[in-house]
Amino acid sequence: MVMNIVPNETPCLCCLIPNPPPPGTLPTCETAGVINTIVIIVASIQTTEALKFLMSYDITKNELIYINVWNPFLRD
């Protein structure tokens, strides 16, 4: 998941997940593993979002970008 968070302008991580699960209750990257290709995909999206912010692109449409490489689909 990727989302722009601009302090005092957009929702923060605590707004997005107000009641996170207690530590140790969900699998972690260490215990479940990570598909190495998703790391590159997420980093590319984060870099693009950072460049948009630095170039003063209007990011007021603050959305959570959810990437599912196991079950990808295209939206219209």
Rosetta blueprint (number, residue, H / E / L):
1 M L
2 V E
3 M L
4 N L
5 I L
6 V L
7 P L
8 N L
9 E L
10 T L
11 P L
12 C L
13 L H
14 C H
15 C H
16 L H
17 I L
18 P L
19 N L
20 P L
21 P L
22 P L
23 P L
24 G L
25 T L
26 L L
27 P L
28 T L
29 C H
30 E H
31 T H
32 A H
33 G L
34 V L
35 I L
36 N H
37 T H
38 I H
39 V H
40 I H
41 I H
42 V H
43 A H
44 S H
45 I H
46 Q H
47 T H
48 T H
49 E H
50 A H
51 L H
52 K H
53 F H
54 L H
55 M L
56 S L
57 Y L
58 D L
59 I L
60 T L
61 K L
62 N L
63 E L
64 L L
65 I E
66 Y L
67 I L
68 N L
69 V L
70 W L
71 N L
72 P L
73 F L
74 L L
75 R L
76 D L
